[in-house]
């Protein structure tokens, strides 16, 4: 968690610098072991997810830490291109590190 928070702040700063309407936050999710007696939550695993509120597309998605680490490297490259050229790179969705297709999320 200690290494994720500075990267989340970096991603938020990069999004602002690149004039993108996105917000990154952390989220802790407790996974329950279905084979535990009495559903004891203390034995479940806690995962850290990064929630990306994409206000440009009007939806959000969640990335696990590994995917977020990969994306932060891509975001840094885009930011470096911007600083070198002075122009925000034009990206299609396939190469945009801030974009992901919507995924269905189970509620309940």
N, CA and C of each residue as an Amber inpcrd file, in Angstrom:
protein
   324
   0.8330000  -1.1920000   0.0000000   0.0000000   0.0000000   0.0000000
   0.8760000   1.2530000   0.0000000   1.9890000   1.2060000   0.7320000
   2.8550000   2.3820000   0.8140000   3.4360000   2.7690000  -0.5310000
   3.6610000   1.7900000  -1.4110000   4.2150000   2.1270000  -2.7180000
   3.1290000   2.5530000  -3.7030000   1.8810000   2.1720000  -3.4620000
   0.7780000   2.4850000  -4.3760000   0.3340000   3.9430000  -4.2470000
   0.2380000   4.4460000  -3.0260000  -0.2970000   5.8030000  -2.8280000
   0.4870000   6.8820000  -3.5730000   1.8300000   6.8810000  -3.5460000
   2.5400000   7.8980000  -4.3390000   2.2900000   7.7550000  -5.8410000
   2.1120000   6.5240000  -6.3090000   1.8330000   6.3130000  -7.7370000
   0.4340000   6.8070000  -8.1030000  -0.5130000   6.6460000  -7.1830000
  -1.8700000   7.1640000  -7.4140000  -1.8240000   8.6880000  -7.5040000
  -1.0610000   9.3090000  -6.6070000  -0.9050000  10.7720000  -6.6720000
  -0.2400000  11.1890000  -7.9810000   0.7680000  10.4400000  -8.3980000
   1.4440000  10.7330000  -9.6690000   0.4760000  10.6210000 -10.8450000
  -0.3540000   9.5830000 -10.8440000  -1.3330000   9.3940000 -11.9200000
  -2.3350000  10.5430000 -11.9490000  -2.7720000  11.0070000 -10.7780000
  -3.6960000  12.1410000 -10.7220000  -3.0470000  13.4160000 -11.2560000
  -1.7880000  13.6510000 -10.8860000  -1.0740000  14.8320000 -11.3940000
  -0.8820000  14.7550000 -12.9120000  -0.5340000  13.5590000 -13.4050000
  -0.3400000  13.3820000 -14.8470000  -1.6480000  13.6210000 -15.5970000
  -2.7470000  13.1050000 -15.0600000  -4.0500000  13.3040000 -15.7080000
  -4.3830000  14.7900000 -15.7730000  -4.1100000  15.5180000 -14.7010000
  -4.3560000  16.9610000 -14.6860000  -3.4670000  17.6700000 -15.6970000
  -2.1970000  17.3120000 -15.7170000  -1.2360000  17.9360000 -16.6370000
  -1.6340000  17.7030000 -18.0950000  -2.1550000  16.5020000 -18.3790000
  -2.5550000  16.1550000 -19.7410000  -4.0030000  16.5500000 -20.0410000
  -4.5990000  17.3160000 -19.1120000  -5.9670000  17.8260000 -19.2750000
  -6.9870000  16.7050000 -19.5000000  -6.8480000  15.6680000 -18.6930000
  -7.7680000  14.5330000 -18.7400000  -8.6770000  14.5810000 -17.5280000
  -9.9380000  14.2890000 -17.7180000 -10.9190000  14.3390000 -16.6340000
 -11.0580000  12.9540000 -16.0040000 -10.0170000  12.5630000 -15.2630000
  -9.9810000  11.2770000 -14.5810000  -9.5230000  11.4830000 -13.1500000
  -9.9400000  10.5880000 -12.2840000  -9.5320000  10.6450000 -10.8810000
  -9.1910000   9.2310000 -10.4220000  -8.0100000   9.0740000  -9.8320000
  -7.5410000   7.7890000  -9.3320000  -7.6670000   7.7510000  -7.8120000
  -8.1540000   6.6360000  -7.2740000  -8.2740000   6.4180000  -5.8300000
  -7.9230000   4.9700000  -5.5200000  -7.5540000   4.7230000  -4.2770000
  -7.3080000   3.3430000  -3.8610000  -8.5530000   2.7860000  -3.1890000
  -8.6520000   1.4800000  -3.2410000  -9.7970000   0.7900000  -2.6620000
  -9.2910000  -0.5440000  -2.1230000  -9.6390000  -0.8600000  -0.8960000
  -9.2610000  -2.1510000  -0.3180000 -10.4650000  -3.0810000  -0.3750000
 -10.2320000  -4.3000000  -0.8620000 -11.3090000  -5.2690000  -1.0220000
 -10.9290000  -6.5280000  -0.2600000 -11.8060000  -6.9750000   0.6080000
 -11.5870000  -8.1910000   1.3800000 -12.1950000  -9.3580000   0.6240000
 -11.3650000 -10.3330000   0.3130000 -11.8230000 -11.5490000  -0.3630000
 -12.1360000 -12.6020000   0.6940000 -13.3080000 -13.1800000   0.6240000
 -13.6940000 -14.2040000   1.5900000 -13.3540000 -15.5790000   1.0420000
 -12.8570000 -16.4170000   1.9030000 -12.5910000 -17.8020000   1.5430000
 -13.9070000 -18.5590000   1.7000000 -14.4520000 -19.1160000   0.6150000
 -15.7690000 -19.7570000   0.7100000 -15.7640000 -21.0230000   1.5660000
 -14.5900000 -21.5460000   1.9260000 -14.5160000 -22.7850000   2.6930000
 -14.3030000 -22.5530000   4.1850000 -14.3440000 -21.3060000   4.6250000
 -14.1680000 -21.0120000   6.0450000 -15.4590000 -21.2860000   6.8070000
 -15.3100000 -21.7470000   8.0320000 -16.4770000 -21.9540000   8.8820000
 -16.9800000 -20.5990000   9.3600000 -18.2550000 -20.4250000   9.4120000
 -18.9050000 -19.2280000   9.9320000 -18.5200000 -17.9580000   9.1840000
 -17.9240000 -18.0500000   7.9910000 -17.5790000 -16.8770000   7.1940000
 -16.6440000 -15.9210000   7.8890000 -15.6720000 -16.4190000   8.6040000
 -14.7360000 -15.5640000   9.3330000 -13.9410000 -14.6960000   8.3730000
 -14.1300000 -13.3950000   8.4560000 -13.4700000 -12.4790000   7.5350000
 -11.9900000 -12.3280000   7.8240000 -11.5570000 -12.6290000   9.0260000
 -10.1530000 -12.4130000   9.3710000  -9.2230000 -13.3140000   8.5630000
  -9.7650000 -14.3820000   7.9820000  -8.9180000 -15.3040000   7.2180000
  -8.8930000 -14.9920000   5.7220000  -9.6930000 -14.0400000   5.3030000
  -9.7260000 -13.6860000   3.8900000  -8.5320000 -12.8300000   3.5130000
  -8.2770000 -12.7320000   2.2200000  -7.1720000 -11.9350000   1.7040000
  -7.6670000 -10.5270000   1.3790000  -6.8450000  -9.5300000   1.6370000
  -7.1930000  -8.1520000   1.2950000  -6.4120000  -7.7370000   0.0570000
  -7.1340000  -7.2950000  -0.9500000  -6.5130000  -6.8200000  -2.1870000
  -6.6460000  -5.3080000  -2.2600000  -5.6610000  -4.6880000  -2.8880000
  -5.7210000  -3.2530000  -3.1280000  -6.0360000  -3.0510000  -4.6010000
  -7.0930000  -2.3100000  -4.8660000  -7.4820000  -1.9780000  -6.2290000
  -7.3540000  -0.4770000  -6.4200000  -7.1360000  -0.0780000  -7.6530000
  -7.1150000   1.3340000  -7.9980000  -8.3870000   1.6040000  -8.7880000
  -9.2240000   2.4730000  -8.2400000 -10.4670000   2.8390000  -8.9120000
 -10.1910000   4.0640000  -9.7670000 -10.5480000   3.9770000 -11.0320000
 -10.3570000   5.0680000 -11.9760000 -11.7330000   5.5980000 -12.3560000
 -12.0220000   6.8080000 -11.9190000 -13.2680000   7.4730000 -12.3070000
 -13.0060000   8.2130000 -13.6120000 -13.5240000   7.6690000 -14.6980000
 -13.3310000   8.2620000 -16.0150000 -14.5360000   9.1400000 -16.3170000
 -14.4000000  10.4190000 -16.0140000 -15.5010000  11.3580000 -16.2270000
 -15.6720000  11.7250000 -17.6950000 -14.6900000  11.3950000 -18.5270000
 -14.8070000  11.6360000 -19.9690000 -15.7870000  10.6470000 -20.5940000
 -15.7450000   9.4020000 -20.1330000 -16.6020000   8.3450000 -20.6730000
 -17.8170000   8.0690000 -19.7890000 -17.8540000   8.7080000 -18.6210000
 -18.9680000   8.5740000 -17.6690000 -19.1030000   7.1600000 -17.0990000
 -17.9780000   6.5400000 -16.7840000 -17.9820000   5.2690000 -16.0700000
 -16.6740000   5.1270000 -15.3080000 -16.5740000   4.0750000 -14.5430000
 -15.3300000   3.8380000 -13.8060000 -14.8950000   2.4000000 -14.0110000
 -13.6450000   2.1560000 -13.7270000 -13.1140000   0.7990000 -13.7490000
 -12.1190000   0.6330000 -12.6270000 -11.8060000  -0.6090000 -12.3240000
 -10.8850000  -0.9160000 -11.2390000  -9.7280000  -1.7390000 -11.7820000
  -8.5310000  -1.3230000 -11.3980000  -7.3230000  -2.0280000 -11.8130000
  -6.6720000  -2.6610000 -10.6020000  -6.1330000  -3.8770000 -10.7850000
  -5.3230000  -4.4380000  -9.7170000  -3.9590000  -3.7480000  -9.7380000
  -3.1600000  -3.9880000  -8.7250000  -1.8810000  -3.2790000  -8.5810000
  -0.9560000  -3.5350000  -9.7670000  -0.9410000  -4.7550000 -10.2860000
  -0.0610000  -5.0700000 -11.4150000  -0.4430000  -4.2830000 -12.6660000
  -1.7250000  -4.2440000 -12.9650000  -2.1800000  -3.4950000 -14.1370000
  -1.8910000  -2.0040000 -13.9590000  -2.1050000  -1.4930000 -12.7440000
  -1.8310000  -0.0820000 -12.4750000  -0.3480000   0.2300000 -12.6660000
   0.5370000  -0.6420000 -12.1880000   1.9830000  -0.4280000 -12.3820000
   2.3230000  -0.3590000 -13.8710000   1.7490000  -1.2500000 -14.6650000
   1.9850000  -1.2180000 -16.1120000   1.4830000   0.0860000 -16.7210000
   0.3110000   0.5210000 -16.2930000  -0.2700000   1.7430000 -16.8450000
   0.5220000   2.9850000 -16.4400000   1.0680000   3.0130000 -15.2260000
   1.8000000   4.2070000 -14.7830000   3.0490000   4.3970000 -15.6390000
   3.6830000   3.3060000 -16.0680000   4.8370000   3.4310000 -16.9690000
   4.4100000   4.0160000 -18.3160000   3.2700000   3.5820000 -18.8240000
   2.7590000   4.1150000 -20.0820000   2.3910000   5.5910000 -19.9320000
   1.7910000   5.9450000 -18.7960000   1.4120000   7.3400000 -18.5380000
   2.6530000   8.2230000 -18.4930000   3.7150000   7.7210000 -17.8760000
   4.9700000   8.4840000 -17.8160000   5.5220000   8.7430000 -19.2100000
   5.4300000   7.7600000 -20.0970000   5.9080000   7.9350000 -21.4770000
   5.1080000   9.0160000 -22.1940000   3.7970000   8.9940000 -22.0300000
   2.9330000  10.0050000 -22.6630000   3.2660000  11.3880000 -22.1080000
   3.4650000  11.4730000 -20.8010000   3.7970000  12.7440000 -20.1660000
   5.1500000  13.2580000 -20.6590000   6.1000000  12.3580000 -20.8290000
   7.4160000  12.7530000 -21.3430000   7.3110000  13.2800000 -22.7750000
   6.4880000  12.6350000 -23.6060000   6.2560000  13.1320000 -24.9670000
   5.6790000  14.5410000 -24.9290000   4.7420000  14.7560000 -24.0020000
   4.1140000  16.0660000 -23.8650000   5.1410000  17.1110000 -23.4560000
   5.9860000  16.7990000 -22.4850000   6.9960000  17.7630000 -22.0290000
   8.0270000  18.0450000 -23.1210000   8.3760000  17.0270000 -23.9140000
   9.3600000  17.2070000 -24.9880000   8.8190000  18.0540000 -26.1340000
   7.5580000  17.8230000 -26.5100000   6.9980000  18.4850000 -27.6840000
   6.1720000  19.7220000 -27.3500000   5.6420000  19.7840000 -26.1300000
   4.7640000  20.8860000 -25.7690000   3.3370000  20.6800000 -26.2380000
   3.0670000  19.5430000 -26.8750000   1.7270000  19.2290000 -27.3670000
   1.2480000  17.9240000 -26.7460000  -0.0070000  17.9150000 -26.3740000
  -0.5790000  16.6830000 -25.8210000  -0.7180000  15.6740000 -26.9560000
  -0.1220000  14.4740000 -26.8080000  -0.2050000  13.4690000 -27.8780000
  -1.6490000  13.0580000 -28.1520000  -1.9630000  12.8920000 -29.4180000
  -3.2730000  12.4020000 -29.8270000  -3.2140000  10.8750000 -29.8000000
  -4.0750000  10.2730000 -29.0000000  -4.0680000   8.8190000 -28.8310000
  -5.4360000   8.2500000 -29.1590000  -5.4360000   7.0980000 -29.8340000
  -6.7150000   6.4120000 -29.9620000  -6.8880000   5.5490000 -28.7110000
  -8.0640000   5.0360000 -28.5090000  -8.3520000   4.3290000 -27.2660000
  -7.4520000   3.1170000 -27.0470000  -7.0440000   2.4580000 -28.1120000
  -6.2090000   1.2650000 -27.9680000  -4.8410000   1.5820000 -27.3670000
  -4.3300000   2.8010000 -27.5710000  -3.0200000   3.1520000 -27.0350000
  -3.0760000   4.1330000 -25.8710000  -4.2750000   4.4610000 -25.4250000
  -4.4560000   5.4030000 -24.3240000  -4.3360000   4.6640000 -22.9870000
  -3.3130000   4.9700000 -22.1710000  -3.1550000   4.2550000 -20.9040000
  -4.2130000   4.6070000 -19.8610000  -4.9600000   5.6750000 -20.0920000
  -6.0060000   6.0690000 -19.1540000  -7.3340000   5.3720000 -19.4320000
  -7.4560000   4.7000000 -20.5600000  -8.7350000   4.1470000 -20.9780000
  -8.7520000   2.6300000 -20.8520000  -9.8890000   2.1130000 -20.4860000
 -10.1600000   0.6740000 -20.4790000 -11.6010000   0.4900000 -20.9130000
 -11.8940000  -0.6030000 -21.5940000 -13.2950000  -0.8360000 -21.9370000
 -14.0900000  -1.1230000 -20.6650000 -15.3600000  -0.7740000 -20.6600000
 -16.1650000  -1.0530000 -19.4560000 -16.2660000  -2.5530000 -19.1970000
 -16.1500000  -2.9290000 -17.9280000 -16.3180000  -4.3220000 -17.5250000
 -17.5780000  -4.4480000 -16.6900000 -18.3040000  -5.5410000 -16.8680000
 -19.4620000  -5.7360000 -15.9960000 -18.9830000  -5.9670000 -14.5660000
 -19.6920000  -5.3820000 -13.6130000 -19.3390000  -5.5270000 -12.2110000
 -20.5120000  -6.1700000 -11.4900000 -20.2350000  -7.2460000 -10.7800000
 -21.2650000  -7.9510000 -10.0250000 -21.6180000  -7.1420000  -8.7830000
 -22.8850000  -6.8510000  -8.6310000 -23.3610000  -6.1100000  -7.4580000
 -24.2330000  -7.0590000  -6.6390000 -23.8850000  -7.2110000  -5.3860000
 -24.7000000  -8.0360000  -4.5040000 -24.1960000  -9.4010000  -4.2850000
